[in-house]
Amino acid sequence: MVSIPRTLENALLDQYVVPFVGAGVSRSVERVAGGAMFPTWMELLMEAAERLESDGKLPEASVVRGLLTKRSPDYLAAASHAREGMGSGWFPFLRTRIDRPRRELRDGSLALPRAIWKLPSRLVVTTNYDQVLRFALDDHAGDMIQINVDATAELSGMMRGRVERPTVWHLHGHIQDTQRLILTPDGYNELYPSKDVDASYAAALAALRYLLAARTFLFIGFSLDDEKFGAQIEWVDRAFAGAVGPHYMLVRARDLDGARRRLDKVGCIELLPFDDHGEPLVRMIETLAAAGRTNRATAEVMAPVTFAPQPENEPLALVQRAQTPKETLVEVGGDNNAGPGATAPAAEDDELTSAAVRRSYRLVYQYQRRVFDRLAELTDALAAMGLAFERWDPALYSRPAKSTTEFFRRPYWAWDLLPAYHLRLVFSASVAEDRSARRIVVSVVADDGFRARSSRDEPDPRFFAPAEQSRTELRVDMMRVTDPQMSLNEAWVLYRSYAGALVDGYDHEIAVGGGACAFRAFRVDMDVVLAPAGIEGALVSPIREWFER
């Protein structure tokens, strides 16, 4: 069972995780004819030494071999001498060894880079020079954006969060532009200078430091043996007084002790062990990807019903008076860029005044305060049953952006600052008697008329279902897992893919591994929830009855 640190799970759900891909990912790719597709540093430079020797440059070949056979091989110095000795033949040599065509690789060996693209990030950072990450996109390879180390405009857009297509930032350059590869000491000193003022790649260094401070790196196939890069991580760790990160590094279980020694001075990186390379590592990354999935793109379609506040809650009745007289939507054809059967807005709303906005905010506060009070009561009741509160998330869009992010620029959504419009609370428990794990997810749905036209377009309320035909409710998903090898996160992904919108109040069961996943889902109108003492009969009793059976 994979145990995901809570901080990492939160970062995955918030889409703050950036995969950082090292040489181990490329080394996992194999040729159709057998063997690794790409050489190790040692293999590459030893081959360079052989080339030098065959060209009659014996002293240069001896220097390269000497640097490689030291107790601690100096790959950068060896690469520098190899380049100097080979002259104009250096870059063609690199291309023949690294710029390999897609047809030469065994398709099944792309499992690891394909799994990386399943993580909730369109941006991947890598120190690799090859095109493996592009190959792993298969039919979408042409959509990928490739950023070189010194692409200032692209790096600026990346720091502003404008990453809408699969994007790979080659921190040390890529093989398609051999002249700008960073693999010798002079290139490293330009990217990682001892003083910032000397940086030739100032934009790249600023972008790297920004990502280290504002995002969570997930190091995959990257040992951090690169001392220059490790120094930059230490710099950020010191500059932000420990507030940076944490970042996570996937490490094979038997290599944990060595990795801890290498990272002893880097406090912002935590180690995440996996069983072994190959399929176990792929499963690990796919589990992380599943933990980061959200339902931002699609809203669940529910039966329409009118929300009628209780008589004693008179302030909420003002919601009807705050609505504008031009709220009605009309059915149109499919040529208004919203798709067939979509709705078109009426004329521009003359009532969107500052006073109307103030009234609406005050009404929303009253609604949220009362809902939150009911959630507190529900949380206390669940705690008495042994179900602990884990986390909350907005269900249809993202959390508010971090404080260092320009949240007001597109493609960020204004919805991201309205998280209580549709949010999800997670509670869980493990029961020793029957070795089962239990989870309850409570979804607060202020308006099921929410409609998203695509995963990227910001939903426009003018195209929502009419408010009078929409529903305000609580949805409760209850799940019990009896397979000791399956985590609750894995079971939840399985349940959601199987159950979907199956919210009928009846019991269902999915056979999994050595046990089963039993579930039931039901809805409760918000007017019932907000009624005095309504939470006991409508929510607490059915939950208690189901879990105590």
C-alpha positions in Angstrom: 0.0 0.0 0.0 1.4 3.4 -1.0 1.5 6.0 1.8 1.4 9.5 0.4 2.5 12.3 2.7 -0.4 14.7 3.4 1.5 17.7 2.2 2.3 16.1 -1.1 -1.3 14.9 -1.5 -2.5 18.5 -0.9 0.1 19.8 -3.4 -1.1 17.3 -6.0 -4.7 18.2 -5.6 -3.8 21.9 -5.7 -1.8 21.3 -8.9 1.4 22.7 -7.4 3.5 19.7 -8.1 6.1 20.0 -10.9 7.8 16.7 -12.0 11.6 17.0 -12.2 12.9 14.3 -14.5 16.4 12.9 -14.3 18.5 10.5 -16.3 16.9 7.5 -14.7 13.7 8.1 -16.7 15.6 8.1 -20.1 17.6 5.1 -19.0 14.3 3.1 -18.6 13.6 3.4 -22.3 14.8 0.4 -24.4 15.6 -0.3 -28.0 13.5 -2.5 -30.2 16.7 -4.5 -30.7 17.2 -4.8 -27.0 19.3 -2.9 -24.4 19.1 0.7 -23.1 18.2 3.4 -25.7 20.6 6.0 -24.2 24.1 5.6 -22.6 25.0 6.5 -19.1 27.5 9.4 -18.5 30.2 6.8 -18.0 29.4 4.9 -21.2 29.1 8.1 -23.3 32.4 9.6 -22.2 34.2 6.3 -22.4 33.0 6.0 -26.0 34.3 9.6 -26.5 37.7 8.4 -25.3 37.6 5.5 -27.7 36.8 8.0 -30.5 39.7 10.2 -29.5 42.0 7.2 -29.5 40.9 6.0 -32.9 41.6 9.5 -34.2 45.2 9.2 -32.9 44.7 11.6 -30.0 46.1 9.3 -27.3 47.0 12.0 -24.7 43.5 13.4 -24.8 41.9 9.9 -24.6 44.1 9.1 -21.6 43.1 12.3 -19.7 39.4 11.5 -20.3 39.8 7.9 -19.1 41.8 9.1 -16.1 39.1 11.5 -15.0 36.5 8.7 -15.4 38.4 6.1 -13.4 39.1 8.3 -10.4 37.6 7.1 -7.1 35.0 9.9 -7.6 34.7 10.3 -11.4 34.7 13.9 -12.6 32.2 13.7 -15.5 32.1 17.5 -16.1 35.9 17.8 -16.5 36.0 14.6 -18.6 33.3 16.1 -20.9 35.2 19.3 -21.2 38.4 17.5 -22.3 36.5 15.3 -24.7 34.9 18.3 -26.3 38.2 20.1 -26.6 39.9 17.0 -28.0 37.1 16.2 -30.6 36.7 19.8 -31.7 34.1 20.2 -34.4 33.3 16.5 -34.1 31.9 16.8 -30.5 28.4 17.9 -31.3 27.8 15.4 -34.2 29.1 12.7 -31.8 26.5 13.7 -29.2 23.7 13.7 -31.7 24.5 10.2 -32.9 24.3 8.9 -29.3 21.4 11.0 -27.9 19.2 12.1 -30.8 17.7 8.7 -31.5 14.5 8.3 -33.7 11.2 7.2 -32.2 11.1 4.1 -34.4 14.2 2.6 -32.6 12.6 2.4 -29.2 10.4 -0.3 -27.8 7.0 1.2 -27.2 6.2 -0.7 -24.0 9.3 0.8 -22.4 7.7 4.2 -22.4 5.5 3.3 -19.4 7.5 5.5 -16.9 7.5 8.8 -19.0 3.8 8.1 -19.9 3.0 7.8 -16.2 4.7 11.1 -15.5 2.4 12.9 -18.0 -0.5 11.6 -15.9 0.5 13.7 -13.0 -1.6 16.9 -12.6 1.0 19.2 -14.2 1.4 20.3 -17.8 4.9 21.4 -17.0 7.8 19.0 -16.6 11.4 20.1 -15.8 14.3 17.9 -16.9 18.1 17.9 -17.1 17.9 15.3 -19.8 18.9 16.3 -23.4 16.8 13.7 -25.3 13.2 13.6 -26.6 11.8 10.8 -24.5 9.1 13.1 -22.9 7.9 14.1 -26.3 7.8 10.4 -27.5 5.7 9.5 -24.4 2.9 11.9 -25.6 2.3 9.6 -28.6 -0.3 11.2 -30.9 -0.1 14.5 -28.9 3.7 14.9 -29.3 3.1 17.7 -31.8 1.3 19.7 -29.1 4.3 19.7 -26.8 6.2 23.0 -26.2 10.0 22.6 -25.7 11.7 25.4 -23.7 15.4 25.8 -23.9 17.5 26.9 -21.0 17.7 30.6 -22.1 14.2 31.1 -23.7 13.5 34.2 -21.7 10.0 35.0 -23.0 8.8 31.4 -22.5 10.3 31.3 -19.0 8.5 34.5 -18.1 5.2 33.1 -19.2 5.9 29.9 -17.3 6.5 31.8 -14.0 3.2 33.6 -14.5 1.4 30.2 -14.6 0.6 30.3 -18.3 1.2 26.7 -19.1 -1.8 25.4 -21.2 -0.1 22.7 -23.3 2.3 19.9 -22.4 5.6 21.8 -21.8 9.1 20.5 -21.1 11.7 22.9 -19.8 15.1 21.5 -20.6 17.1 23.1 -17.8 20.5 22.0 -19.4 19.4 22.4 -23.0 18.2 19.7 -25.5 19.8 17.7 -28.3 17.9 19.6 -31.0 20.1 22.6 -30.2 23.5 21.1 -29.5 25.3 24.5 -29.4 23.5 25.4 -26.2 23.8 22.2 -24.3 25.1 22.6 -20.7 27.3 19.5 -20.0 30.7 21.0 -19.3 32.1 23.1 -16.4 31.9 26.4 -18.3 28.2 25.9 -19.1 27.5 24.9 -15.5 29.2 28.0 -14.2 27.1 30.2 -16.5 23.9 28.6 -15.2 24.9 28.2 -11.6 27.3 31.0 -10.9 28.9 31.7 -7.5 27.3 35.2 -7.6 24.0 36.0 -9.2 25.5 39.0 -11.0 27.7 36.7 -13.0 24.8 34.6 -14.3 24.7 34.3 -18.1 21.4 32.4 -17.8 19.9 34.9 -15.4 16.3 34.2 -16.6 16.7 30.5 -16.2 18.2 30.8 -12.8 15.4 33.1 -11.7 12.8 30.7 -13.0 14.4 27.7 -11.3 14.5 29.6 -8.0 10.9 30.7 -8.4 9.7 27.1 -9.0 11.7 25.9 -6.0 10.1 28.5 -3.8 6.6 28.6 -5.2 6.0 25.0 -6.3 6.6 21.4 -5.1 9.2 19.5 -7.1 8.8 15.7 -7.5 12.2 14.4 -8.4 12.0 11.2 -10.6 15.0 9.3 -11.8 17.2 12.1 -10.4 19.8 11.4 -7.7 20.9 14.9 -7.0 24.5 13.9 -7.5 24.7 17.1 -9.5 26.5 19.3 -6.9 25.8 22.6 -8.7 22.1 22.0 -8.8 22.1 20.8 -5.2 23.7 24.1 -4.3 20.8 26.0 -5.8 18.4 24.0 -3.7 20.4 24.7 -0.6 20.4 28.5 -1.5 16.7 28.6 -1.7 16.4 26.6 1.5 18.6 29.1 3.3 17.0 32.2 1.7 13.5 31.3 2.7 14.5 30.1 6.2 13.1 26.6 5.8 9.7 27.8 4.4 10.5 26.5 0.9 9.1 23.1 -0.1 9.0 20.5 0.9 10.0 18.9 -2.3 9.9 15.1 -2.8 12.4 12.7 -4.3 11.4 9.1 -5.4 14.0 6.7 -4.1 14.3 3.0 -4.4 13.8 1.5 -0.9 17.2 -0.1 -0.8 18.9 3.2 -1.7 17.3 5.2 1.1 20.3 5.3 3.4 22.6 6.5 0.7 20.1 9.1 -0.5 19.7 10.4 3.1 23.5 10.8 3.4 23.7 12.7 0.1 20.8 15.0 1.0 21.9 15.5 4.6 22.3 19.3 4.2 19.2 19.8 2.0 16.4 20.1 4.5 13.7 21.0 1.9 13.7 17.5 0.2 11.9 14.6 1.6 12.4 11.0 0.4 9.5 8.9 -0.9 10.5 5.2 -1.2 9.3 2.8 -3.9 9.9 -0.9 -4.1 12.0 -1.1 -7.2 12.6 0.3 -10.7 10.3 -0.8 -13.5 6.6 -1.6 -12.9 6.7 -0.8 -9.1 7.9 2.8 -9.9 5.3 3.2 -12.6 2.6 2.1 -10.2 3.9 4.5 -7.6 3.6 7.5 -10.0 0.2 6.4 -11.2 -1.0 6.3 -7.6 0.3 9.8 -7.1 -1.4 10.9 -10.3 -4.7 9.4 -9.1 -4.4 11.2 -5.8 -4.2 14.5 -7.7 -7.2 14.1 -9.9 -10.0 16.7 -9.5 -13.4 17.2 -11.0 -12.8 20.7 -12.3 -14.0 20.1 -15.8 -17.3 18.4 -15.2 -20.3 19.1 -12.9 -22.6 16.3 -11.9 -26.0 16.5 -13.4 -28.7 16.2 -10.7 -32.5 16.4 -10.6 -33.7 20.0 -10.6 -35.5 21.2 -7.5 -36.2 24.6 -6.1 -34.3 25.7 -3.0 -36.7 27.1 -0.4 -35.2 28.5 2.8 -36.9 27.8 6.0 -39.3 30.5 7.2 -37.3 31.3 10.4 -34.3 32.0 8.2 -35.7 35.2 6.8 -32.3 36.9 5.8 -31.8 34.2 3.2 -35.1 35.1 1.5 -33.3 38.2 0.2 -31.5 36.0 -2.3 -34.6 36.1 -4.5 -34.7 39.9 -4.3 -31.0 40.1 -5.2 -31.5 38.2 -8.5 -31.7 40.3 -11.6 -34.8 40.5 -13.8 -32.7 39.4 -16.9 -31.5 36.2 -15.5 -33.6 33.9 -17.8 -31.7 32.0 -20.4 -33.0 30.8 -23.7 -32.2 27.7 -25.8 -30.3 28.2 -29.0 -28.5 26.2 -31.6 -24.9 25.1 -31.5 -23.2 28.0 -33.2 -22.7 30.3 -30.2 -19.3 28.6 -29.3 -21.0 26.8 -26.4 -21.9 23.6 -28.1 -25.2 22.0 -29.2 -28.0 22.5 -26.8 -26.2 25.2 -24.9 -27.9 28.3 -23.5 -27.3 31.9 -24.6 -27.3 34.9 -22.3 -30.0 37.4 -22.4 -29.2 41.1 -22.8 -26.5 42.6 -20.6 -27.6 42.8 -17.0 -28.3 46.4 -16.0 -28.6 45.4 -12.3 -25.0 44.5 -11.9 -24.3 47.5 -9.7 -22.1 48.0 -6.7 -25.0 48.0 -4.4 -26.2 44.6 -5.8 -22.8 43.2 -5.4 -22.7 44.3 -1.7 -26.1 42.8 -1.0 -25.0 39.5 -2.7 -21.8 39.3 -0.7 -23.7 39.8 2.6 -26.3 37.1 1.6 -23.5 34.7 0.6 -21.9 35.3 4.0 -25.1 34.4 5.8 -25.5 31.3 3.8 -21.9 30.1 4.2 -21.9 30.9 8.0 -24.9 28.7 8.5 -23.6 25.9 6.3 -20.3 26.0 8.1 -22.0 25.7 11.5 -23.9 22.6 10.2 -20.6 21.2 8.9 -19.0 21.7 12.4 -21.9 19.8 13.9 -21.6 17.0 11.4 -17.8 16.8 11.9 -18.3 16.4 15.7 -20.9 13.6 15.1 -18.5 11.8 12.7 -15.6 12.1 15.1 -17.8 10.3 17.7 -18.0 7.4 15.2 -14.3 7.4 14.8 -14.2 9.2 11.5 -11.5 11.9 11.5 -11.6 15.0 9.3 -8.8 14.8 6.7 -9.0 17.7 4.2 -11.2 19.9 2.1 -11.0 20.9 -1.5 -13.0 22.9 -4.0 -14.7 20.3 -6.3 -15.1 22.0 -9.6 -12.1 24.2 -9.9 -8.8 25.0 -8.1 -7.9 26.3 -4.7 -7.0 30.0 -4.5 -3.6 30.7 -6.0 -0.5 31.0 -3.8 0.4 34.5 -2.4 3.2 34.8 -5.0 0.9 34.1 -8.0 -0.8 36.8 -10.1 -4.2 35.1 -9.6 -6.0 37.9 -11.5 -4.5 37.0 -14.9 -6.1 34.4 -17.2 -6.1 31.4 -17.4 -6.7 31.5 -13.6 -10.4 31.4 -12.9 -12.4 33.9 -10.8 -14.1 30.7 -9.5 -10.9 29.8 -7.7 -11.6 32.5 -5.1 -15.2 31.2 -4.5 -14.2 27.7 -3.1 -17.4 27.3 -0.9 -19.5 27.5 -4.0 -18.9 23.8 -4.4 -16.5 22.1 -1.9 -15.7 18.7 -0.7 -14.8 17.4 2.8 -13.1 14.1 3.4 -13.4 12.0 6.6 -11.8 8.6 7.1 -11.1 5.9 9.7 -9.5 2.4 10.0 -11.3 -0.2 12.0 -9.1 -2.9 13.6 -11.9 -5.4 14.2 -12.7 -6.1 10.6 -9.5 -4.6 9.1 -11.5 -2.3 7.0 -10.9 1.3 6.0 -13.7 3.8 5.8 -14.2 7.1 4.1 -17.0 9.6 3.9 -16.9 12.5 1.4 -19.4 15.3 2.0 -19.9 17.6 -1.0 -21.5 21.1 -0.4 -23.3 22.1 -3.6 -24.5 25.6 -3.6 -25.7 25.4 -7.2 -25.9 22.3 -9.3 -26.6 24.5 -12.3 -22.8 25.0 -12.7 -21.8 24.1 -16.3 -18.3 23.8 -17.6 -17.9 23.9 -21.4 -14.4 22.4 -21.4 -11.6 21.7 -19.0 -9.9 25.0 -19.9 -12.6 27.5 -20.6 -13.7 29.5 -17.5 -17.4 28.6 -16.9 -19.7 31.6 -17.6 -22.8 31.8 -15.2 -24.8 33.2 -18.1 -24.7 29.7 -19.6 -25.8 27.9 -16.4 -29.2 26.3 -15.9 -31.7 28.8 -14.6 -31.4 29.3 -10.8 -35.0 28.4 -10.3 -34.4 25.0 -11.9 -31.2 24.3 -10.0 -30.6 22.6 -6.7 -28.7 23.4 -3.5 -27.8 20.4 -1.5 -25.3 18.2 0.4 -24.1 15.0 -1.2 -22.7 12.2 0.9 -20.5 9.4 -0.5 -19.8 6.5 2.0 -17.2 3.9 1.2 -15.8 0.8 3.1 -12.8 -1.1 1.8 -11.9 -4.5 3.1 -8.8 -5.2 0.9 -5.8 -4.6 3.2 -3.5 -4.0 0.1 -5.6 -1.2 -1.3 -5.3 2.4 0.0 -8.3 4.6 0.5 -7.0 6.9 -2.3 -6.8 4.0 -4.8 -10.3 2.8 -3.7 -11.7 6.3 -4.1 -10.4 6.5 -7.7 -11.9 3.1 -8.5 -15.2 4.0 -6.9 -15.5 7.3 -8.8 -14.7 5.6 -12.1 -17.3 2.9 -11.4 -20.0 4.8 -9.6 -19.8 8.2 -11.4 -23.2 9.9 -10.8 -24.7 6.7 -9.2 -26.3 8.6 -6.2 -29.4 6.5 -5.5 -29.2 5.8 -1.8 -28.8 2.1 -2.3 -25.9 -0.3 -1.4 -23.4 -1.3 -4.1 -20.2 -3.3 -4.0 -17.1 -3.7 -6.2 -14.8 -6.7 -5.9 -11.2 -5.6 -5.5 -8.1 -7.7 -4.9 -8.5 -9.7 -1.7 -11.6 -7.9 -0.5 -14.4 -5.5 -1.6 -15.3 -1.9 -1.8 -18.8 -1.2 -0.6 -20.5 2.1 -1.1 -23.6 4.1 -0.8 -24.3 7.7 -2.0 -27.3 10.0 -1.2 -28.3 13.6 -1.4 -30.0 15.9 1.1 -31.7 19.2 0.2 -29.9 22.2 1.8 -33.2 23.5 3.3 -33.4 20.3 5.3 -29.8 20.5 6.4 -30.3 24.1 7.6 -33.5 23.4 9.4 -33.2 23.2 13.2 -32.1 19.7 14.2 -32.3 18.6 10.6 -28.7 17.3 10.5 -29.4 14.4 12.9 -32.2 12.7 10.9 -31.0 13.6 7.5 -27.3 12.9 7.8 -26.0 11.5 11.0 -28.5 8.7 11.4 -28.1 7.2 7.9 -24.3 7.4 8.2 -24.2 5.8 11.6 -26.6 3.0 10.5 -24.5 2.2 7.4 -21.1 2.1 9.2 -22.3 0.2 12.3 -23.8 -2.7 10.3 
